[in-house]
């Protein structure tokens, strides 16, 4: 919420196949507005070319608006990776002593007052072969999140 009202931040750049000149975020925003969501409640981020850039832009935008409650709506296959990326971008950078104390006391990582939840958008690719390929790809991407984020250090 910003200024008392909820904000829907839609992210997604232009696809390889392309939707003409409209980004994924632009198409989703048009759909939301068409469903009756007020124009002032819909924000877009369409410059990102991958999940990391989209998450960095989204977190920066939300921080600028003073928003610390985040509901990520995404397909189940991407859930773990996207949630981990957002947590990495938001969590407080701890000293070794802070990390040791937090673990010893059983506290979770400090997300600096942010509340993050995730909701499945319900989409499942009907082709089982494509689902299997996408799941394999996601496992590899998930395992290498920290390595990929190094490239963006200083932007978050």
ChimeraX attribute file (.defattr): number of C-alpha atoms within 10 A of each C-alpha:
attribute: neighborCount
match mode: 1-to-1
recipient: residues
	/A:1	15
	/A:2	13
	/A:3	9
	/A:4	6
	/A:5	9
	/A:6	12
	/A:7	19
	/A:8	18
	/A:9	18
	/A:10	21
	/A:11	23
	/A:12	21
	/A:13	21
	/A:14	18
	/A:15	13
	/A:16	6
	/A:17	6
	/A:18	11
	/A:19	12
	/A:20	8
	/A:21	10
	/A:22	15
	/A:23	20
	/A:24	20
	/A:25	20
	/A:26	21
	/A:27	15
	/A:28	17
	/A:29	22
	/A:30	15
	/A:31	12
	/A:32	17
	/A:33	14
	/A:34	11
	/A:35	9
	/A:36	8
	/A:37	15
	/A:38	11
	/A:39	14
	/A:40	11
	/A:41	16
	/A:42	17
	/A:43	17
	/A:44	20
	/A:45	20
	/A:46	19
	/A:47	15
	/A:48	17
	/A:49	12
	/A:50	10
	/A:51	16
	/A:52	19
	/A:53	21
	/A:54	19
	/A:55	21
	/A:56	20
	/A:57	19
	/A:58	20
	/A:59	19
	/A:60	16
	/A:61	16
	/A:62	18
	/A:63	12
	/A:64	10
	/A:65	13
	/A:66	12
	/A:67	17
	/A:68	17
	/A:69	13
	/A:70	17
	/A:71	12
	/A:72	18
	/A:73	14
	/A:74	16
	/A:75	15
	/A:76	15
	/A:77	20
	/A:78	17
	/A:79	17
	/A:80	13
	/A:81	19
	/A:82	19
	/A:83	16
	/A:84	14
	/A:85	19
	/A:86	20
	/A:87	18
	/A:88	17
	/A:89	19
	/A:90	21
	/A:91	14
	/A:92	13
	/A:93	14
	/A:94	12
	/A:95	9
	/A:96	9
	/A:97	9
	/A:98	11
	/A:99	16
	/A:100	12
	/A:101	12
	/A:102	15
	/A:103	12
	/A:104	9
	/A:105	9
	/A:106	9
	/A:107	10
	/A:108	9
	/A:109	15
	/A:110	15
	/A:111	17
	/A:112	11
	/A:113	11
	/A:114	14
	/A:115	12
	/A:116	15
	/A:117	11
	/A:118	16
	/A:119	12
	/A:120	13
	/A:121	11
	/A:122	10
	/A:123	10
	/A:124	11
	/A:125	13
	/A:126	8
	/A:127	8
	/A:128	10
	/A:129	10
	/A:130	11
	/A:131	14
	/A:132	13
	/A:133	10
	/A:134	14
	/A:135	15
	/A:136	13
	/A:137	13
	/A:138	17
	/A:139	14
	/A:140	11
	/A:141	15
	/A:142	18
	/A:143	11
	/A:144	12
	/A:145	16
	/A:146	13
	/A:147	10
	/A:148	14
	/A:149	18
	/A:150	9
	/A:151	10
	/A:152	12
	/A:153	9
	/A:154	7
	/A:155	11
	/A:156	14
